Amino acid sequence: MNIRPLGDRVVIKRVEAEETTKSGIVLPGAAKEKPQEAEIVSVGPGGLVNGKEVKMEVKVGERILFSKYAGNEIKIDGVEYTILKQDDILAVIE
């Protein structure tokens, strides 16, 4: 199943969090924070959103950092995705 976001929205899939810290401590599942790094799965068309012209600056396949509490989480075919607005994307990882 494909997800096609509308307007200035982006569909992302979170990158798996590290299971160990830099010092080698293994984290149990409950202690891990959800990662704020993700890969873009689908991008909306942009266009006129709330009376303003929005140009999409990201593309499918890019890795990004996004706001901690941004977006809405959904689950499709057993895979978790997040749909968020382009404004909630903080940076593109190059």
Backbone as ProteinMPNN parsed JSONL, in Angstrom:
{"seq_chain_A": "MNIRPLGDRVVIKRVEAEETTKSGIVLPGAAKEKPQEAEIVSVGPGGLVNGKEVKMEVKVGERILFSKYAGNEIKIDGVEYTILKQDDILAVIE", "coords_chain_A": {"N_chain_A": [[0.842, -1.173, 0.0], [0.583, 2.211, -0.837], [1.322, 5.465, 0.441], [0.128, 8.64, -0.043], [0.881, 11.772, 0.687], [-0.822, 14.893, 1.352], [-0.78, 18.369, 0.345], [1.602, 20.227, 2.167], [2.745, 18.078, 3.468], [4.72, 15.299, 4.721], [5.701, 11.909, 4.551], [7.343, 9.823, 6.776], [9.765, 7.359, 7.827], [10.937, 6.185, 10.775], [14.377, 5.88, 11.764], [16.019, 3.076, 13.092], [16.759, 3.058, 16.569], [19.856, 3.318, 18.397], [21.08, 0.491, 20.137], [22.996, 0.306, 22.022], [24.982, 2.439, 24.098], [27.537, 4.97, 23.498], [29.535, 4.351, 25.253], [29.241, 1.66, 25.542], [27.13, 0.579, 26.997], [24.302, -1.434, 27.184], [21.038, -0.739, 26.222], [17.844, -1.282, 27.63], [14.606, -2.002, 26.096], [12.605, -0.216, 27.127], [14.042, 1.958, 28.006], [15.009, 3.264, 25.839], [14.878, 6.144, 23.769], [12.594, 7.39, 21.329], [13.85, 7.683, 18.072], [14.89, 10.757, 16.495], [15.557, 10.854, 13.973], [15.015, 10.141, 10.585], [13.9, 8.523, 7.517], [12.737, 9.812, 4.474], [9.747, 8.795, 3.025], [7.623, 9.475, 1.372], [6.513, 12.417, -0.341], [4.468, 15.295, -0.225], [2.683, 17.364, -2.667], [3.047, 20.085, -2.235], [2.386, 23.416, -3.079], [-0.462, 25.601, -2.84], [-1.005, 26.377, 0.416], [-2.941, 27.127, 3.115], [-3.309, 29.705, 2.036], [-0.753, 30.472, 1.296], [2.035, 30.093, -0.863], [3.717, 27.08, -1.052], [6.782, 25.554, -1.408], [8.142, 22.423, -1.872], [10.965, 21.315, -0.208], [12.306, 19.017, 0.294], [13.077, 15.578, -0.58], [12.119, 12.241, -1.601], [13.778, 9.571, 0.029], [15.772, 11.021, 1.306], [17.566, 11.539, 4.375], [16.513, 12.78, 7.477], [16.304, 15.13, 10.261], [13.914, 15.697, 12.773], [11.382, 17.558, 14.606], [10.824, 16.737, 18.033], [8.188, 16.088, 19.058], [6.613, 16.043, 16.805], [4.158, 15.549, 14.219], [1.921, 12.799, 13.221], [1.55, 9.512, 14.214], [1.229, 6.506, 12.397], [0.175, 3.168, 11.522], [0.728, 0.899, 9.021], [0.196, -2.054, 7.338], [1.738, -3.355, 9.28], [3.974, -1.743, 9.551], [5.444, 1.113, 10.99], [4.801, 4.514, 10.458], [5.301, 8.08, 10.223], [3.449, 10.988, 9.765], [4.094, 14.225, 8.899], [4.31, 17.858, 8.868], [6.172, 19.814, 6.503], [7.364, 21.962, 7.782], [8.046, 20.958, 10.275], [10.39, 19.609, 9.933], [13.719, 19.7, 10.788], [16.339, 19.537, 9.748], [18.301, 18.334, 6.943], [20.131, 15.423, 6.605], [23.314, 15.079, 5.392]], "CA_chain_A": [[0.0, 0.0, 0.0], [1.321, 3.467, -0.899], [0.74, 6.613, 1.138], [0.375, 9.874, -0.788], [0.506, 12.895, 1.541], [-1.406, 16.06, 0.701], [-0.232, 19.68, 0.708], [3.011, 20.316, 2.557], [3.031, 16.986, 4.4], [5.761, 14.346, 4.358], [5.621, 10.627, 5.259], [8.688, 9.39, 7.138], [9.932, 6.117, 8.581], [12.024, 6.405, 11.729], [15.56, 5.029, 11.717], [16.115, 2.333, 14.347], [17.615, 3.661, 17.59], [21.0, 2.532, 18.84], [20.778, -0.372, 21.279], [24.041, 0.503, 23.017], [25.509, 3.799, 24.157], [28.913, 5.059, 23.012], [30.415, 3.714, 26.235], [29.028, 0.227, 25.493], [26.018, 0.145, 27.851], [23.158, -1.916, 26.41], [19.803, -0.144, 26.717], [16.623, -2.082, 27.473], [13.614, -1.374, 25.229], [11.876, 0.876, 27.778], [14.925, 3.1, 28.257], [15.366, 3.918, 24.582], [14.01, 7.198, 23.259], [12.32, 7.262, 19.9], [14.816, 8.498, 17.333], [14.405, 11.932, 15.784], [16.137, 10.729, 12.641], [14.12, 9.323, 9.761], [14.052, 8.556, 6.066], [11.506, 10.257, 3.82], [9.135, 7.751, 2.217], [6.756, 10.11, 0.382], [6.433, 13.874, -0.187], [3.293, 15.913, -0.817], [2.949, 18.215, -3.821], [3.243, 21.49, -1.899], [1.336, 24.237, -3.673], [-1.098, 26.627, -2.018], [-1.391, 25.856, 1.725], [-3.378, 28.24, 3.967], [-3.145, 30.97, 1.333], [0.655, 30.741, 1.0], [2.665, 29.158, -1.794], [4.717, 26.257, -0.369], [7.631, 24.754, -2.289], [8.713, 21.315, -1.122], [12.416, 21.388, -0.243], [12.861, 17.692, 0.573], [12.663, 14.576, -1.561], [12.087, 10.851, -1.147], [15.082, 8.94, 0.215], [16.649, 11.822, 2.15], [17.507, 11.325, 5.822], [16.223, 14.059, 8.102], [16.068, 15.281, 11.695], [12.646, 16.395, 12.908], [10.989, 17.948, 15.955], [10.572, 15.581, 18.898], [6.772, 15.734, 19.205], [5.951, 16.403, 15.553], [3.487, 14.574, 13.365], [0.97, 11.785, 13.657], [2.055, 8.171, 13.936], [0.258, 5.564, 11.847], [0.734, 1.845, 11.258], [0.138, 0.31, 7.819], [0.802, -3.347, 7.026], [2.71, -3.684, 10.316], [5.101, -0.816, 9.524], [5.092, 2.401, 11.586], [5.18, 5.723, 9.732], [4.869, 9.341, 10.813], [3.108, 12.021, 8.791], [4.321, 15.532, 9.501], [4.426, 18.975, 7.938], [7.547, 20.151, 6.136], [7.863, 22.904, 8.795], [8.546, 20.21, 11.435], [11.695, 19.058, 9.6], [14.76, 20.621, 11.259], [17.538, 19.509, 8.9], [18.552, 17.193, 6.076], [21.445, 14.856, 6.901], [24.062, 14.84, 4.145]], "C_chain_A": [[0.893, 1.243, 0.0], [0.575, 4.555, -0.147], [1.115, 7.854, 0.348], [-0.082, 11.046, 0.075], [-0.023, 14.07, 0.719], [-0.703, 17.332, 1.163], [1.246, 19.63, 1.026], [3.406, 19.22, 3.541], [4.037, 15.997, 3.809], [5.528, 13.07, 5.165], [7.046, 10.16, 5.512], [8.638, 8.053, 7.858], [11.146, 6.327, 9.477], [13.155, 5.405, 11.526], [15.669, 4.348, 13.078], [17.127, 2.99, 15.287], [18.771, 2.72, 17.93], [20.612, 1.712, 20.067], [21.836, -0.26, 22.365], [24.516, 1.951, 22.965], [26.939, 3.79, 23.633], [29.88, 4.375, 23.964], [30.183, 2.205, 26.333], [27.908, -0.3, 26.37], [24.841, -0.243, 26.968], [21.885, -1.372, 27.039], [18.634, -1.107, 26.559], [15.601, -1.298, 26.656], [12.927, -0.18, 25.847], [12.738, 2.119, 27.957], [15.278, 3.869, 26.997], [14.367, 5.009, 24.237], [13.74, 6.918, 21.794], [13.301, 8.164, 19.16], [14.144, 9.687, 16.652], [15.009, 11.981, 14.392], [15.251, 9.784, 11.842], [14.497, 9.433, 8.292], [12.711, 8.936, 5.46], [11.018, 9.178, 2.869], [8.304, 8.357, 1.09], [6.64, 11.596, 0.695], [5.185, 14.387, -0.888], [3.67, 16.87, -1.935], [3.291, 19.668, -3.482], [2.096, 22.293, -2.453], [0.799, 25.267, -2.708], [-1.607, 25.997, -0.72], [-1.69, 27.043, 2.637], [-3.106, 29.601, 3.327], [-1.714, 31.332, 0.99], [1.187, 29.677, 0.05], [3.775, 28.408, -1.061], [5.455, 25.419, -1.401], [8.265, 23.656, -1.434], [10.232, 21.299, -1.314], [13.091, 20.05, 0.038], [12.38, 16.71, -0.484], [12.77, 13.175, -0.955], [13.504, 10.3, -1.056], [16.031, 9.731, 1.093], [16.468, 11.443, 3.613], [17.393, 12.688, 6.486], [16.241, 13.962, 9.622], [14.787, 16.08, 11.82], [12.33, 16.667, 14.367], [10.519, 16.739, 16.749], [9.105, 15.145, 18.941], [5.957, 16.034, 17.949], [5.209, 15.233, 14.939], [2.515, 13.644, 14.045], [1.505, 10.421, 13.251], [0.927, 7.285, 13.433], [0.963, 4.232, 11.614], [-0.016, 1.246, 10.074], [0.914, -0.954, 7.484], [1.916, -3.706, 8.01], [3.926, -2.773, 10.374], [4.637, 0.528, 10.077], [5.66, 3.554, 10.752], [4.739, 6.93, 10.547], [4.578, 10.293, 9.677], [3.271, 13.357, 9.483], [4.401, 16.603, 8.432], [5.897, 19.264, 7.665], [8.168, 21.099, 7.17], [8.464, 22.196, 10.013], [9.895, 19.557, 11.175], [12.746, 20.108, 9.965], [15.946, 20.696, 10.322], [17.551, 18.268, 8.039], [19.974, 16.714, 6.382], [22.126, 14.533, 5.583], [25.286, 14.016, 4.396]], "O_chain_A": [[1.857, 1.311, 0.762], [-0.655, 4.563, -0.105], [2.295, 8.095, 0.095], [-1.28, 11.3, 0.194], [0.296, 14.212, -0.462], [-0.105, 17.367, 2.239], [2.044, 19.074, 0.272], [4.305, 19.416, 4.36], [4.186, 15.873, 2.593], [5.191, 13.145, 6.346], [7.863, 10.103, 4.592], [7.614, 7.666, 8.421], [12.244, 6.61, 8.998], [12.93, 4.249, 11.168], [15.433, 4.981, 14.107], [18.202, 3.419, 14.866], [18.676, 1.503, 17.772], [19.892, 2.199, 20.938], [21.611, -0.679, 23.5], [24.458, 2.601, 21.921], [27.494, 2.727, 23.356], [30.923, 3.875, 23.542], [30.85, 1.532, 27.119], [27.745, -1.515, 26.484], [24.429, 0.53, 26.104], [21.67, -1.519, 28.243], [18.443, -1.686, 25.489], [15.706, -0.077, 26.532], [12.683, 0.802, 25.146], [12.208, 3.226, 28.049], [15.785, 4.989, 27.066], [13.159, 4.828, 24.391], [14.546, 6.294, 21.105], [13.549, 9.291, 19.586], [12.972, 9.622, 16.282], [14.979, 13.012, 13.719], [14.795, 8.76, 12.351], [15.282, 10.287, 7.881], [11.669, 8.439, 5.886], [11.766, 8.702, 2.015], [8.276, 7.823, -0.019], [6.666, 11.992, 1.86], [4.875, 13.971, -2.004], [4.85, 17.159, -2.133], [3.772, 20.405, -4.342], [0.939, 21.894, -2.314], [1.531, 25.755, -1.848], [-2.528, 25.181, -0.744], [-0.814, 27.866, 2.904], [-2.714, 30.543, 4.016], [-1.476, 32.407, 0.44], [0.829, 28.504, 0.151], [4.678, 29.033, -0.505], [4.845, 24.673, -2.167], [8.856, 23.938, -0.392], [10.721, 21.272, -2.443], [14.319, 19.961, 0.021], [11.409, 16.969, -1.194], [13.425, 12.967, 0.066], [14.328, 10.527, -1.941], [17.011, 9.173, 1.587], [15.375, 11.075, 4.044], [18.086, 13.634, 6.11], [16.2, 12.873, 10.195], [14.575, 17.033, 11.071], [12.936, 16.077, 15.261], [9.893, 15.831, 16.204], [8.815, 13.951, 18.867], [4.749, 16.254, 18.027], [5.586, 14.075, 15.118], [2.311, 13.686, 15.258], [1.866, 10.2, 12.095], [-0.183, 7.305, 13.966], [2.189, 4.174, 11.52], [-1.238, 1.101, 10.111], [2.138, -0.929, 7.361], [2.924, -4.295, 7.618], [4.828, -3.011, 11.177], [3.581, 1.033, 9.696], [6.838, 3.563, 10.394], [3.908, 6.815, 11.448], [5.36, 10.401, 8.733], [2.665, 13.603, 10.526], [4.54, 16.307, 7.245], [6.759, 18.988, 8.499], [9.374, 21.042, 7.408], [9.301, 22.771, 10.709], [10.494, 19.003, 12.097], [12.679, 21.252, 9.515], [16.507, 21.771, 10.109], [16.9, 17.271, 8.354], [20.908, 17.515, 6.414], [21.582, 13.801, 4.756], [26.032, 13.718, 3.463]]}, "name": "protein", "num_of_chains": 1, "seq": "MNIRPLGDRVVIKRVEAEETTKSGIVLPGAAKEKPQEAEIVSVGPGGLVNGKEVKMEVKVGERILFSKYAGNEIKIDGVEYTILKQDDILAVIE"}
